[in-house]
């Protein structure tokens, strides 16, 4: 854990130092956040800036971090921490601390879900470090924005949810912990409600409904895999034996997701017809229902989801948001997804005499990596209708040339046909991202992927459906397109990607029957480690260096605001 924290703090400290030295005044939204935080630090909890849309969680964090200085001034305790005050540098430093904590919590998430936490420690630490380097998170760690602590609060809630399920925690303690952490998360950002209610409730629902025997489940999977079962047959079996059809992603066509939905519906109806089981389900869902009821009460009391600037932040149906998610994820996770992107040429190479050198690309032997033609055409048609009928361009998007999204939309809207020309890119990226959940370069290892594993399981159809539904609910109600809105969908996807484990190479070393059992440290580093993590580290660092340099050194002035430097940012 110490090595992880040290590795994360090095780039974070450098970025904070450069921003603090160069950008000496609050920039963009920092103007509102810094002013409000300083009111809180002064003990003024009544005045509220009407331009601020999010709750005061971040300002309360800064207030608590500055509390040691207040105690020292009042009682002379002598342990004041100068950087944890409420000046601009101290406020920004709170986000550096928050992102360092996020690295630790992401690592704990892996440890909590893994059957082999000690053996895979190095792999998990590296993956958690890469999450910290994720550019939309890393960039805002040196500015006083709400994203860092908001994301941290959701991941803490998720880790606690997994721990509560796996440790057989008492119902009362579980309820108190989850409700308390959930309300804390809602003090940072309202859209967190989907990740602390819908997401865990759906996971709990699937686990509660699935009470079937493993032999019957395996039989159902074999019949469906051979196209021997209809939707009716799957529903009938699910009703009779209380089994959810939930195969791993790597073994599933699109049909499997339809079968999964039907089986969940059948099991739900069966549970409703049994009062005792229904009561057990309601008790399991009680923490999330309580949080949802509390949030609904807030919306009714406030008259809106946002606190301030309600005219520019009204909920709107914006379906293309779910299309924009895929190229966003693909761009930042290119080193993770490159096997799927290079599917066709490498599959051809795998058939040649060089196939023996492609051990790290066994993924291409999977039968269901590419969508069937009719499905591809259907997805193109659906995406085309969504783009044609529901493309929304918020006034803020084209009014502010300081954000990269401004330039992306300028390319998409000129010429008009461009928004339709990129539809195949949306579909291709979506397919690659979902298929990546079915396994990395070596799919013999599948840990840690499931939310609550009891062994080495891979990501299943139900997880994909739950993750997609939660991401859609968060995104499609927002008219404004911002990279920061995609952080949580990406993070939950990234936390559940299968990683290549060192266990395979360790087993090879231990086996006396293995030829050439003596393996050099260099060979071990390549063969027993997921090399995509190193590629990902380099890629993310490169993006951060480029965007950081642009932010710090490519400043310019608007004619209407002479003397004030404008900077490019996410």
Secondary structure as UniProt FT lines:
FT   HELIX           2..22
FT   TURN            28..29
FT   HELIX           30..41
FT   TURN            42..43
FT   TURN            50..51
FT   HELIX           57..65
FT   HELIX           67..75
FT   HELIX           82..84
FT   HELIX           88..113
FT   TURN            117..120
FT   HELIX           121..132
FT   HELIX           135..140
FT   TURN            141..144
FT   HELIX           147..166
FT   TURN            167..168
FT   HELIX           171..186
FT   TURN            187..188
FT   HELIX           190..192
FT   HELIX           194..198
FT   HELIX           199..209
FT   HELIX           214..225
FT   TURN            226..227
FT   HELIX           231..241
FT   HELIX           249..251
FT   HELIX           254..272
FT   HELIX           275..302
FT   HELIX           310..312
FT   HELIX           320..332
FT   HELIX           334..341
FT   HELIX           343..350
FT   HELIX           353..357
FT   HELIX           359..365
FT   TURN            367..368
FT   HELIX           373..390
FT   HELIX           395..399
FT   TURN            401..402
FT   HELIX           404..413
FT   TURN            416..417
FT   HELIX           418..421
FT   HELIX           423..436
FT   TURN            437..438
FT   TURN            443..444
FT   TURN            447..448
FT   TURN            451..452
FT   HELIX           461..475
FT   TURN            476..477
FT   HELIX           483..486
FT   HELIX           487..495
FT   HELIX           503..510
FT   TURN            512..513
FT   TURN            515..516
FT   HELIX           521..527
FT   HELIX           532..553
FT   STRAND          556..558
FT   TURN            559..560
FT   STRAND          561..566
//
